[in-house]
Amino acid sequence: MKDHPADLAAAWSELVATARRTVTDGLVVGTSGNVSRRIRDLVLVTPSGVPYDRLGPGDTTAVDLEGRQIIGALRPTSELPMHLTVYRTTTATAVVHTHAPCATAVSTLVPELPPVHYMAAALGGPVRVAPYALYGSDELAANMGEALRDRTGCLLENHGTITYGDSLDQALDRTAQLEWMCRVWLAASSVPGRTPNLLSTGQLDEAAGRLRGYGQQDRDQG
């Protein structure tokens, strides 16, 4: 292993902090959900069934891209197939999986989250729902992979969410945005006698173009 121990320690610390945030932000309960980060051909991942507040530096858990354990004695998350599928098929360096309540509720109602807000464009377009399969299974990973085609997040039917990004912060932010959009749709669609207005493909494409230039893109240029 060529990764410097200090770099791995910092990456593990960041991963644990992110996992703890999923609990404090109400995106998971107990030991549900999981978080991973890729460093070249190494995948740091939360272990199975261990409360995040009990994880310390000595609990570092890592596998290679084939799922073989490289670091640690704790068993990796049961959802490892989903994480590895993301890393094998995208350029992601971080993945966050949660059981966010509003998103899970929406996953039981529709095959795709209706586009009630332009932030759907930040995930690549209308958010699909991956058909249900047993947790931890290769079938679930395959269903998720199809739902993530050209997307950076999806819902998992009767299960939860999964998002990825270039960093743990970005992946977690996408999860939070997805949960918020689900909450908005549930609230709007619950009003008797009213149907939520939905954005068109053209409107989402326009928003996607604007979002690509969002934020402090040219700070050095004033």
C-alpha positions as CSV (number, residue, x, y, z in Angstrom):
1,M,0.0,0.0,0.0
2,K,1.4,3.3,-1.1
3,D,-1.0,5.6,0.8
4,H,0.7,7.5,3.6
5,P,-0.7,6.4,7.0
6,A,-1.4,10.1,7.9
7,D,-3.5,10.5,4.7
8,L,-5.5,7.4,5.5
9,A,-6.0,8.5,9.1
10,A,-7.3,11.9,7.9
11,A,-9.6,10.3,5.3
12,W,-11.0,7.9,7.9
13,S,-11.6,10.7,10.3
14,E,-13.5,12.6,7.6
15,L,-15.6,9.6,6.7
16,V,-16.6,8.9,10.4
17,A,-17.5,12.6,10.8
18,T,-19.7,12.4,7.7
19,A,-21.4,9.2,8.9
20,R,-22.1,10.9,12.2
21,R,-23.7,13.8,10.4
22,T,-26.2,11.5,8.7
23,V,-27.4,10.6,12.1
24,T,-27.6,14.2,13.5
25,D,-29.2,15.4,10.3
26,G,-32.0,12.8,10.7
27,L,-31.0,10.9,7.5
28,V,-30.5,7.5,9.3
29,V,-31.5,5.9,12.5
30,G,-29.1,3.7,14.5
31,T,-26.6,1.9,12.3
32,S,-28.6,2.1,9.1
33,G,-27.0,3.7,6.1
34,N,-23.3,3.7,5.2
35,V,-20.6,5.9,3.9
36,S,-17.5,5.3,1.8
37,R,-14.6,7.1,0.2
38,R,-12.3,6.0,-2.6
39,I,-8.6,6.7,-2.5
40,R,-7.1,5.4,-5.8
41,D,-7.8,1.6,-5.6
42,L,-8.7,1.6,-1.9
43,V,-12.2,2.1,-0.6
44,L,-12.6,3.2,3.0
45,V,-16.1,2.2,4.2
46,T,-18.1,2.2,7.4
47,P,-18.2,-1.3,9.1
48,S,-21.4,-3.3,9.5
49,G,-23.6,-2.8,12.6
50,V,-21.3,-0.5,14.6
51,P,-22.8,2.8,15.9
52,Y,-20.9,5.7,14.3
53,D,-20.3,7.4,17.6
54,R,-18.2,4.4,18.7
55,L,-15.9,4.4,15.7
56,G,-12.3,5.5,16.3
57,P,-9.0,5.6,14.5
58,G,-8.4,1.9,15.3
59,D,-11.6,0.9,13.5
60,T,-10.4,1.9,10.0
61,T,-12.0,-0.5,7.5
62,A,-11.0,-0.6,3.8
63,V,-11.4,-2.9,0.8
64,D,-10.1,-3.0,-2.7
65,L,-12.3,-2.6,-5.8
66,E,-13.0,-6.3,-5.8
67,G,-14.3,-6.2,-2.2
68,R,-11.4,-7.9,-0.6
69,Q,-10.6,-6.5,2.9
70,I,-7.3,-4.7,3.0
71,I,-7.4,-2.9,6.3
72,G,-9.2,-3.7,9.6
73,A,-10.8,-6.5,11.4
74,L,-14.4,-5.2,11.4
75,R,-16.7,-6.5,8.7
76,P,-17.5,-3.9,6.0
77,T,-21.0,-2.7,5.5
78,S,-23.5,-5.2,4.0
79,E,-24.2,-2.6,1.2
80,L,-20.6,-2.9,-0.1
81,P,-21.9,-4.1,-3.5
82,M,-23.7,-0.8,-4.1
83,H,-20.6,1.2,-3.2
84,L,-18.3,-0.8,-5.4
85,T,-20.7,-0.6,-8.3
86,V,-20.6,3.2,-8.1
87,Y,-16.8,3.3,-8.0
88,R,-16.5,0.8,-10.9
89,T,-18.8,2.7,-13.2
90,T,-18.3,6.4,-12.3
91,T,-15.5,8.8,-11.3
92,A,-16.9,9.2,-7.8
93,T,-14.6,9.4,-4.8
94,A,-17.4,9.4,-2.2
95,V,-20.7,7.6,-1.7
96,V,-23.4,8.2,0.9
97,H,-26.3,5.8,1.5
98,T,-29.1,6.7,3.9
99,H,-32.6,5.7,5.0
100,A,-33.8,9.3,4.8
101,P,-37.6,9.3,5.8
102,C,-39.2,11.5,3.2
103,A,-37.1,10.0,0.4
104,T,-38.0,6.5,1.5
105,A,-41.7,7.4,1.6
106,V,-41.5,8.8,-1.9
107,S,-39.7,5.6,-3.1
108,T,-42.9,3.7,-2.2
109,L,-45.2,5.9,-4.2
110,V,-43.7,6.7,-7.6
111,P,-41.1,5.3,-10.1
112,E,-39.4,8.7,-10.3
113,L,-39.4,11.8,-8.1
114,P,-41.6,14.3,-9.9
115,P,-39.5,17.4,-10.8
116,V,-40.9,19.9,-8.4
117,H,-37.7,21.9,-8.0
118,Y,-34.8,22.9,-10.3
119,M,-32.3,21.3,-7.9
120,A,-33.2,18.0,-9.6
121,A,-30.8,19.2,-12.3
122,A,-28.0,19.1,-9.8
123,L,-28.4,15.4,-9.7
124,G,-28.4,15.1,-13.4
125,G,-32.2,15.3,-14.0
126,P,-35.4,13.6,-12.7
127,V,-34.4,11.3,-9.9
128,R,-35.2,7.6,-10.6
129,V,-36.3,5.0,-8.2
130,A,-34.4,1.7,-8.3
131,P,-36.7,-1.3,-8.1
132,Y,-36.7,-3.1,-4.8
133,A,-34.3,-5.9,-4.1
134,L,-33.0,-7.4,-0.8
135,Y,-30.5,-5.2,0.9
136,G,-26.8,-6.1,0.4
137,S,-27.6,-8.1,-2.8
138,D,-26.0,-7.9,-6.2
139,E,-29.5,-7.5,-7.6
140,L,-30.0,-4.3,-5.6
141,A,-26.6,-3.0,-6.8
142,A,-27.5,-3.7,-10.4
143,N,-30.9,-2.0,-10.0
144,M,-29.2,1.0,-8.4
145,G,-26.6,1.2,-11.2
146,E,-29.3,1.4,-13.8
147,A,-31.2,4.1,-11.9
148,L,-27.9,6.1,-11.5
149,R,-27.3,6.1,-15.3
150,D,-26.4,9.8,-16.1
151,R,-27.4,10.7,-12.5
152,T,-25.5,11.4,-9.3
153,G,-28.2,10.1,-7.0
154,C,-31.3,7.9,-6.9
155,L,-34.0,6.5,-4.6
156,L,-34.1,2.9,-3.6
157,E,-37.6,1.5,-3.5
158,N,-38.8,0.8,0.0
159,H,-35.3,1.4,1.2
160,G,-33.7,4.9,1.0
161,T,-31.2,6.9,-1.0
162,I,-27.8,6.8,-2.5
163,T,-25.7,9.7,-3.9
164,Y,-22.1,10.1,-4.9
165,G,-19.7,13.0,-5.6
166,D,-16.2,14.2,-5.8
167,S,-16.0,14.6,-2.0
168,L,-17.9,13.4,1.1
169,D,-19.2,16.9,1.5
170,Q,-20.6,16.9,-2.0
171,A,-22.2,13.5,-1.7
172,L,-23.8,14.4,1.6
173,D,-25.1,17.7,0.3
174,R,-26.7,15.8,-2.6
175,T,-28.4,13.5,-0.2
176,A,-29.7,16.5,1.8
177,Q,-31.0,18.1,-1.4
178,L,-32.7,14.9,-2.4
179,E,-34.4,14.5,0.9
180,W,-35.5,18.1,0.8
181,M,-37.0,17.7,-2.7
182,C,-38.9,14.6,-1.5
183,R,-40.2,16.5,1.5
184,V,-41.4,19.4,-0.8
185,W,-43.2,17.0,-3.2
186,L,-44.9,15.1,-0.3
187,A,-46.1,18.4,1.1
188,A,-47.3,19.8,-2.2
189,S,-49.0,16.6,-3.3
190,S,-50.9,16.3,0.0
191,V,-52.9,19.5,-0.6
192,P,-56.5,18.4,-1.4
193,G,-57.8,19.3,-4.8
194,R,-54.4,20.6,-6.0
195,T,-51.7,19.1,-8.2
196,P,-48.1,20.3,-7.9
197,N,-46.7,22.2,-10.9
198,L,-43.8,20.2,-12.4
199,L,-40.8,21.5,-14.3
200,S,-40.3,20.6,-18.0
201,T,-37.3,18.9,-19.4
202,G,-36.3,22.2,-21.0
203,Q,-36.6,24.1,-17.7
204,L,-34.4,21.5,-16.0
205,D,-31.8,21.7,-18.8
206,E,-31.8,25.5,-18.4
207,A,-31.3,25.2,-14.7
208,A,-28.5,22.6,-15.2
209,G,-26.6,25.1,-17.4
210,R,-27.0,27.8,-14.8
211,L,-25.9,25.5,-11.9
212,R,-22.7,24.7,-13.7
213,G,-21.6,28.3,-13.2
214,Y,-23.0,28.6,-9.7
215,G,-20.8,29.7,-6.8
216,Q,-17.3,31.2,-6.6
217,Q,-16.1,30.1,-10.0
218,D,-13.7,32.9,-10.8
219,R,-12.5,34.3,-7.5
220,D,-9.0,35.0,-8.9
221,Q,-10.5,37.1,-11.6
222,G,-12.4,39.3,-9.1
